[in-house]
Amino acid sequence: MSEIEETAKTLEELLPADMFIGTSIVLREGESTESNRFLYGIRPAREESKNLILELTGIGGGLEAEDSSPGAGAIREAREEIACAVTLIPSSMTLVINGYNDISLIQVAGPERPLAIIYRHYKSPPHSPWHPYNKGLACVVVFLGKLKGRPRPDTEIPHLIWLPSTLVLETARRDVPLGELLMAGAALVPGRSGAPPLDSLARMTDSQEALALALGHETPSFYDGLFQGDFPEQLVTLMLQKEQEIDLQESVVSGVTYPAEFDVTSDEQTDSSEKDLLSAAGEAEKKQALEEQLLATRTALDMLRQEISEATTKIEQLIERTAKVESELGLLRKSLSSSRNRITRLLKRRRRSDNE
């Protein structure tokens, strides 16, 4: 990518009409530019393969009929989830993310200029926002925002947590024990029900999981730069570097058309060690991608096994209830039969009495 793609379209014009649209907000702790902790909600804990999972999510949610715009929906969700008002900060540029290596940068017209527009699969395995095992595609608009008060947990989001930028990426990549997060600089804001167990596993989800995984190792510097005045330059540099890396790798893999006077077979003009290094890096990336896909597939299988186990348990419980109902029906039939016999005997006695 040699330059930023410009567009005269507003946010509403860019969003698909036939897809779920959600919102999320990147919120930083405090006013100091040295602060690098960001706010996330913790959904109600749930069990998965005998582990207690804490799903972390950016503040936000789906648009509703009452929302006049995505920004209005994000602000409403913030009031509902953290009982706090927020101000949305227009972004000079907007990331459009469709996959791990499918990232572009655009300029959006109008008052609502988000940090990112992310297309990801929903109901996909953990840490795999673009896994083929999914329930469909969703579009989430991620805004940059500023808190106007002190956030606190609510019924919808029972706990909050402040994460350093390094842990944003870490929880997007793997499940991390809550105790480990707190030791590494995270800060928990527990709700009325009390703090979750320290051995609970925290897992980043939704759009900010996809954002962190798409940016990869650049995530911490990207997040830290958002509120330090260097966002546009830092983001442009990041995107250009990524594009150059992809172009260079593709040129090595697929071959490059050289001028006739340039003899690519000449040892003097070909840096074979550089090619070998790029090839090795490409193979390493492929291996890592395959390992991540294998892990995601295994996780999906574990989830499927868990669903089958839960369904089996429900079926067994239903069988037990059916047997119990059948037993009760049998007793009821016996009772009815006994009642009929008693009534029959009484009727016979009455007839004899009447005849006498």
N, C-alpha and C positions, 0 to 999 in steps of 0.2 A: 504494500500500500504506500504509494508515493505521496498522497495527500489525503486530507480529510474529506469525506463525502459530505457535500452540503445539500440541504433540503429546505424548501420553503414551507414544508408541511408542518402543521401543528401536531401536538401529541394525539389528539382525538382522530386526526386524519391518518395517522400512522398505525393505529391499533386495529387489529382484525375485528370484524363484526360478528364472526361465527365461532368465537373461541372464548373460553373462560378468561376473564381479565381480573387479575389481583394486583394488590399494591404492597409495598414494603418500604420502610424508611431506615436509612443508616443514621443512627443517633450517637453522638459522641458525649462522653462524660465531661461536664464542666466547661468553663470558658477558656482555660489555658490551652495554648497551642501545643504544649508538651504532653497533654493527655492523649493516650492512645488506647483507651478502653471504650468499647462500644456496647450499646444496650440490646439485649435479646430477651424475648419471653421464653418461659419454660412451660410447655404444655403439661396437663395432668399426667403423672407417671403411669406407665403401663408395663406389663410383664412381656418379655420376649425371650424364649429359650432359657428360662429360669433367671434372667437378668432383668433388673429394673431400668427401663429406658426413659431418659429425660430428653424429649425432643426440643431442640432450641429453634426458635423462629424469629425472624425479623418482625418488628412491630408493624402490623398491617393486616390485610385480609381482602376478601372479594368485594367487588363493587356491588352496591345495592341500588334499587330503583330511585331512591331519594338522593343519591350522589349526583351532583351536577357535573362532576369531572373526576378523573383519577386522583387528582390532588385533594379534592374535597373528600373523597372516599378514604384516602390515607389519613387525613386529619381526623375524620370521624372515628376510624378504627383506633387511632392513638388515644382519643378520649375514652373509648370503651375499654381498651386493654390495659392502659397504664394510668388512667385517671389524670391525664396531664395534657395540656395543650402543646402543640408544636408549630413551629414556623418552617415552611419548606423553603429551601435555598435553591434558586434556579442554577442549574449546572451549565457551564459554558459549552460543554460537549456531552454527548450521550453515547454510551456503549450499547451496541446491539449484539446480543450473544445468542447464538443458535447451537453451540456445541463447544467442545474443548478447544478446537483450533478454528472455529468459525466465529470470529469476532470482528466487528466493524465499528467505525466511529463516525457519528453524524452530528450535525448541528440542527436543533429543533427550533422552530419558530413558535412565538406565542409566550404567554406568561408561565406556563407549566413546562419546565425543561428538566426532565429527570436525569438522574445519574446513569441509569441503565434501563434497557428494555430486554427482558430475558425470556426466551422461549425454551421451555424445558418440559420433560415428561412428568406427569404426576402419578402417584402410586407406584413408583419404580423402586427397586431395591435400595437400601441405605447407601449413601455416598456415591450414587450412580444416577445423576439427573437425566442422562441420555441413554439409559440402558434400554435394550429392545423389549424387556419385560416391563410393561407399563399399562396404564389405563387411558392414555391419550395425551394430547399436547395442551399446555397452558401458557398464557402470556402474563408476566408479572412486571409491573412498572416499579422500579426502585428509585426513590427520591432521596436526596440529601436533606437532612432536617436538623433543627435546633430546638432543644427542650425549652419550654417556658414554665418551669416549675419543677417540682420533685416527683419523679415517677414512682408509682407504687403498684403492687400486684392487685389484680381484681379477680372476680370469679372465673372469667374466661381464661385468664393467664394467671395461675396460682402463684408463680414465682417469677422473679426477674434475675438476670445475671449480667454483670459487666465483664466483657472479655477483652483482653489485650489483642491487638491485631494478629499476633502470631498464633493465638489460640483460635481465632476465627478460621484460619486455614486448617489447623490441626483437627478441630472438631468436624470440619467438612470432610476430612480424609478418613477419620476413624472415630470409633466410640472411645471417649476419654472418661475415666472415673472422675466424678465430681471433686473428690478430694485432691486429685492431681491438678485439676484446673485451679482450685483455690491456692494450692501451693505455688503455682506458676504465675499468680498475680490476678486471677479472676476475683470478683467480689459478688457474693450472693445477696439478693434481696428477698428473703423468704416471706411467704404469705402467712395468713392466719393459721394455717394447718401445721406450721413448723417447717424447718428445713428438711429437704429430702436426705436420705442416707448418703454418706460420703462415698460408698461403693456403687452408687447409681452411675449408670453410663450416660454421659451427655453426648448428644448427636445433633449436629447442625442439619437443618432441613430447608426445604422450600427454595426460594429464589437466591438467598444469600449463600446457601450451600453451592448452588450452581455458579454464582459469581466468583466465589473463592476458588472453586475447582477449575474454572475456565482461566483465571488469572494465574493459578499455580503459585510458584515460589515468589512471584511479584506481589502477592496479596498483601503482606504486611506493609511494604513500602507504599503500595497503592492506597490502603486505608489511612495510613499515617499522613499521607500527603493531602488528603481530601480537605482538611481544615487548616492547612498551613500556607495557603496562597499559591502553591505551585501545582495545583491540580491540572490545569490545562497542559502546561509544558511537560509535566511528568507523564501524563496519560499519552500525549502525542509520542513522546520518546518510547514509551512502553510498546505502543501499537506498531510503530515503525520497526523497532527491534524484532518484535514477533514476526512481522511480515517478512523482514529480511532473512530471519532464521528459516522460515518456511520455504521461501523462494530458494535459498541456498541449498537446503536439503533436497528439494524437488529437482533442482538442477543436477545434483549429484546422482540421484536415483534414476531420473528419466533421461538424462543426457541434455547437453546444451548445443545449440547451433552456433558454431564459431565461424569467423571470417575465413576465407579460403587461405589467406597467408598465414593463418595461425595453425600450426601442426599440433593437434592435441595428442599425437602419439609420441611426440618428442619428449624425452626425459628432462630436457633442459627447460621446457615450457610447461610441464605438468608437475604440479606438486602432489605427488602420490600420497605423501604422508598426511597432507591435509584432507585428501579424499578419504583415506582410510579412517581418519579421526571422525569425519562427518558421517561416514558409513557406520562406524561403531556407535556414534551417538544416536543415529537413527535406529539402529538395531536395539539399543538400550531403551529408547522410547517405545518401540514396538513391544519389547518384552514387558516393560512396565505397564503398558496399556492392556496387554493380554493378561498379565497378573491381576490387574484391577478388574478386568471383565470376569476373570475366573472367580475372584473373590466375591464380586457382585452376584454372579450366578449361584455360587454356593450359598450366599446369604438369601437369595431368592428361594432356593430349594429349602433352606431352613425355615423360611417364612411359610412356604407351602406345606412343609411337614407339620409345622405348628398349627396351621389352619386345619389340616387333615386330622391332627390329634384332637383339636378342640371340637371339630365336627363329630369325630368318633365318640368323644365323651358325651356330647349332646345326644347323639343317637342312643348310646347306652342308657343315659338318663331317661330318654323317652321310652325305651323298651321297659325299663324298670317301672316307670309310671303306668305304662300300658298294662303290664302284668298286675300291678297293684289295683288298677281300675277293673281289670277282668276278675280278679279275686273278689273285689267288693261287689261286682255285679253277680258273681256266683253266690255269694252270701245273700244278696238281695233276692235272687231267684229262689233260693231255699226258703227264705223268710216268706216270700209271696206264696210259695207252694204250701208251706205250713199253714199260712193264714187261710188259703183256699180250703184246705182240708178241714180246718176248724169251723169255717163257715158252713161247709157242706154237712158236717156232723150236727151243727146247731140247727140247720134247716130240716134235717131228717127228724131230729127230736121234736121239733115244733110240729111237723106234720103228724107224727104219731100222737102227739098230745092233742092235736085238733081232732084226729079221728076218734080218739077215746072219748 
